[in-house]
């Protein structure tokens, strides 16, 4: 395994970093507004992402996407993770399972997303079904020409700007888990609340209710009964991207804290000269280096033909668990190094401290990641997770 970047990957990292620095110009504006940015500015930043080749990075080039491998996507998302206020949502990354749609679904749903004409959102979580998706009560009942969908979904990330949702519901009397394309403006769809969370994100995470929403047969994704498998595939990629972004966020925190420690003087000397500060900086560097290496390894393995998808699912959980928890430690130490200034919302390290907290919750809590990892160990032994599969 050669972990050196190819010239193309080095150029990709440079372009992603340049675009991330562009987004950073608008962090304070987003924070002051409580998250949202003016639509015309978002459109301008969207065009810039397309020009930089960092939009729809997970979709094939022949469909208009950037056509990047998972490792290449990790390289990009690591740079995006250095930006606060979830501004990395602007260079849109469609749900990977949209690629499983048939030709009609691709034309109607996916291609407009790749062209930034529409946006998608994934709706899985319910009031009584978070870590346990099998506890979901959303149902799809057979009707002439399709289904009547009823239920409630929470924490639908970017649902406020989405044009359509991918809704998981139990279909028919057999309660077969299925993904449905649902137009957000369809009769019976209501966005009931947009909660305010710890972070000030550019897009929201609203709640929806569905009351006898008609969904045509042609708007079932991947066939009836395949919802769990598609959702698991979505989770695998999303967890890897969370790992990458949290590594990037931790790196920015460390860079800021290191620069501050070198410049800030107390008791007649830079605080970087004191061993307690040095220890915190060193621990941060270790957390970042180890998690970057493992996240890159797992992404590289995922790109190799023949990789076992069940083992990959557990490895993505390992990467997400380790990187998100390490990033939380890094942000905490770096805020401490800044002292009182670290608690000021105008400082990026304060925003990182708040924003990184959710990475141990969404797309599967740390506790669920541990269960996935333990299950893989029990079924397949230690070698499956400990060693590269290629």
SVG drawing of the C-alpha trace seen along z (x, -y; Angstrom):
<svg xmlns="http://www.w3.org/2000/svg" viewBox="-56 -39 66 55">
<polyline fill="none" stroke="black" stroke-width="0.4" points="0.0,0.0 1.5,-3.3 -0.2,-6.1 1.6,-8.9 -0.7,-11.1 -0.6,-10.9 0.0,-14.2 -3.7,-14.2 -4.6,-13.7 -2.2,-16.5 -3.9,-18.8 -7.3,-17.7 -6.3,-18.5 -5.0,-21.9 -8.3,-22.7 -10.4,-21.5 -8.2,-23.5 -8.6,-26.7 -12.3,-26.2 -12.5,-25.6 -10.6,-28.9 -13.3,-30.6 -16.0,-29.2 -14.1,-30.4 -14.6,-34.0 -18.3,-33.6 -18.1,-31.7 -18.6,-34.9 -21.5,-36.0 -23.1,-32.6 -22.6,-32.5 -24.1,-36.0 -27.1,-35.0 -27.6,-31.8 -26.5,-29.7 -28.2,-30.6 -26.6,-32.6 -28.3,-34.7 -29.5,-32.5 -27.6,-34.5 -24.4,-33.9 -25.0,-30.2 -25.6,-30.1 -22.3,-31.9 -20.4,-29.5 -22.1,-26.6 -20.8,-27.7 -17.4,-28.1 -17.5,-24.5 -18.4,-23.2 -15.6,-25.2 -13.2,-23.7 -14.4,-20.2 -15.5,-19.6 -19.3,-19.4 -21.2,-16.0 -17.8,-14.4 -19.3,-10.9 -21.1,-10.7 -19.7,-9.4 -18.2,-11.9 -20.4,-10.6 -23.5,-11.8 -21.9,-15.2 -20.3,-14.4 -16.7,-14.7 -16.2,-10.9 -14.0,-10.6 -12.9,-7.4 -13.8,-7.1 -10.1,-7.9 -10.3,-11.0 -13.6,-11.9 -11.9,-11.6 -9.1,-13.9 -11.7,-16.5 -13.9,-16.1 -10.9,-16.4 -10.3,-19.9 -14.1,-20.7 -14.0,-19.7 -11.8,-22.6 -14.8,-25.0 -17.2,-25.9 -21.0,-26.3 -21.4,-23.2 -20.7,-25.4 -19.3,-22.2 -23.0,-21.4 -22.8,-24.0 -20.6,-21.8 -23.4,-19.2 -22.7,-15.5 -25.9,-13.6 -26.9,-10.5 -24.8,-7.7 -27.7,-5.4 -29.3,-7.7 -27.0,-6.0 -29.1,-2.8 -32.1,-4.5 -33.3,-3.3 -32.9,-5.5 -36.1,-7.3 -35.3,-8.0 -31.9,-9.1 -33.3,-11.6 -35.9,-12.9 -34.0,-13.0 -30.3,-12.5 -29.2,-14.4 -30.9,-17.6 -29.1,-17.3 -25.8,-16.9 -26.6,-20.1 -27.5,-21.9 -31.1,-22.3 -32.5,-20.2 -31.5,-18.9 -32.1,-15.6 -32.4,-14.7 -32.4,-11.3 -35.3,-10.7 -34.8,-7.7 -34.9,-8.7 -38.2,-8.9 -39.2,-10.1 -39.2,-6.5 -36.6,-5.1 -33.1,-6.5 -30.4,-4.0 -33.0,-1.2 -34.4,-1.7 -36.5,1.4 -38.6,-0.5 -39.8,-2.8 -43.6,-3.2 -43.8,-4.9 -45.8,-2.7 -46.6,-2.4 -49.9,-0.9 -50.8,0.5 -53.1,-1.5 -53.9,-1.6 -50.7,-2.5 -48.6,-2.9 -48.5,-3.5 -49.9,-5.7 -47.1,-6.8 -47.8,-7.8 -45.5,-8.5 -43.1,-11.0 -39.4,-11.7 -37.0,-13.7 -33.5,-15.2 -33.8,-15.2 -30.5,-16.9 -30.9,-19.6 -34.6,-18.8 -35.3,-22.5 -33.7,-23.1 -34.4,-19.7 -36.8,-19.4 -37.4,-15.7 -36.8,-13.2 -35.7,-9.6 -38.1,-8.2 -37.7,-4.8 -41.0,-3.1 -42.3,0.4 -44.2,1.5 -47.3,3.7 -48.5,6.1 -45.1,7.8 -43.5,4.5 -40.7,4.7 -38.2,1.8 -38.3,-0.3 -37.0,-3.6 -39.4,-6.0 -38.8,-9.1 -41.2,-11.7 -41.7,-15.2 -41.5,-17.7 -44.4,-19.6 -46.7,-16.6 -50.1,-16.6 -49.8,-15.2 -46.2,-16.3 -45.7,-18.8 -42.4,-20.3 -43.6,-20.7 -40.5,-22.1 -36.9,-23.2 -35.2,-22.7 -32.4,-24.9 -29.3,-23.0 -26.0,-23.7 -24.3,-24.5 -25.3,-27.3 -25.4,-25.3 -26.0,-26.8 -28.9,-24.3 -31.3,-22.8 -32.5,-19.4 -36.3,-19.7 -39.1,-17.3 -41.7,-16.0 -45.1,-14.4 -46.5,-12.3 -50.3,-11.7 -51.5,-9.4 -48.9,-10.7 -49.3,-9.0 -46.0,-7.6 -46.2,-5.9 -44.7,-2.5 -42.1,-4.0 -40.8,-6.1 -39.6,-3.1 -35.8,-3.1 -34.1,0.2 -37.2,2.4 -39.6,3.2 -37.8,4.7 -34.3,3.4 -34.5,0.3 -32.2,1.5 -29.4,2.6 -29.5,-0.7 -29.5,-2.6 -26.6,-0.6 -24.7,-1.4 -25.5,-5.1 -24.3,-4.9 -21.0,-3.3 -20.0,-6.2 -21.4,-8.9 -19.5,-7.5 -16.2,-7.6 -16.9,-11.2 -17.6,-12.1 -14.3,-10.6 -12.5,-12.6 -14.2,-15.9 -13.6,-15.5 -9.9,-14.9 -9.9,-18.1 -11.7,-20.0 -9.2,-18.7 -6.3,-19.8 -7.6,-23.3 -8.1,-23.5 -4.5,-22.4 -3.1,-24.8 -4.9,-27.7 -4.0,-26.6 -0.3,-26.0 0.0,-29.5 -1.7,-31.0 0.6,-29.2 3.7,-30.4 2.5,-34.0 0.7,-34.3 3.0,-35.3 2.4,-34.8 4.8,-35.1 7.4,-36.5 7.4,-33.6 5.3,-32.1 2.8,-29.6 4.2,-27.1 7.3,-27.0 5.4,-25.4 5.3,-21.6 1.6,-21.4 0.8,-23.2 3.3,-21.2 1.7,-18.0 -1.7,-19.1 -0.3,-20.0 1.4,-16.7 -1.7,-14.7 -3.6,-16.6 -1.1,-15.8 -1.2,-12.1 -5.0,-12.0 -5.0,-13.6 -2.2,-11.6 -3.5,-8.2 -7.1,-8.8 -6.1,-10.3 -4.0,-7.2 -6.8,-4.8 -9.5,-6.8 -7.3,-6.9 -6.6,-3.1 -10.3,-2.2 -11.2,-4.5 -8.4,-2.9 -9.7,0.6 -13.2,-0.4 -12.0,-1.3 -10.4,2.1 -12.4,4.7 -13.7,7.6 -13.7,5.8 -16.1,7.5 -18.9,5.0 -19.8,6.3 -16.2,5.9 -16.1,2.5 -19.2,1.5 -17.5,2.3 -14.3,0.5 -16.2,-2.6 -17.8,-2.5 -14.3,-2.1 -13.1,-5.2 -16.1,-7.2 -16.0,-6.3 -12.3,-6.9 -12.0,-10.1 -15.1,-11.8 -14.2,-11.1 -10.5,-12.1 -11.7,-15.4 -13.8,-16.1 -10.7,-15.7 -8.6,-17.9 -11.2,-20.7 -11.5,-20.6 -7.7,-20.9 -7.4,-23.6 -10.2,-25.7 -8.3,-25.3 -5.1,-26.6 -7.0,-29.7 -8.3,-30.3 -11.1,-32.8 -10.8,-33.7 -11.6,-30.0 -15.1,-30.5 -15.8,-33.4 -18.0,-32.6 -15.9,-34.8 -13.1,-32.3 -13.3,-29.2 -12.1,-26.9 -15.3,-27.7 -17.5,-26.9 -15.6,-23.7 -16.0,-22.7 -19.8,-22.9 -20.1,-21.5 -17.9,-18.4 -20.2,-17.2 -22.9,-16.0 -20.4,-13.8 -20.6,-11.4 -24.4,-11.2 -25.6,-11.5 -25.2,-8.7 -25.0,-6.3 -24.0,-7.1 -20.6,-6.2 -22.4,-3.4 -23.9,-2.0 -20.5,-2.0 -19.1,0.0 -21.9,2.6 -21.2,2.9 -17.5,3.3 -18.0,5.8 -20.5,7.8 -17.9,8.0 -15.2,9.2 -17.4,11.9 -18.5,13.2 -15.2,12.9 -12.4,12.5 -9.8,9.8 -7.9,10.0 -10.9,8.7 -10.8,5.3 -7.1,5.1 -5.5,5.8 -5.9,4.3 -8.0,6.6 -5.7,6.1"/>
</svg>
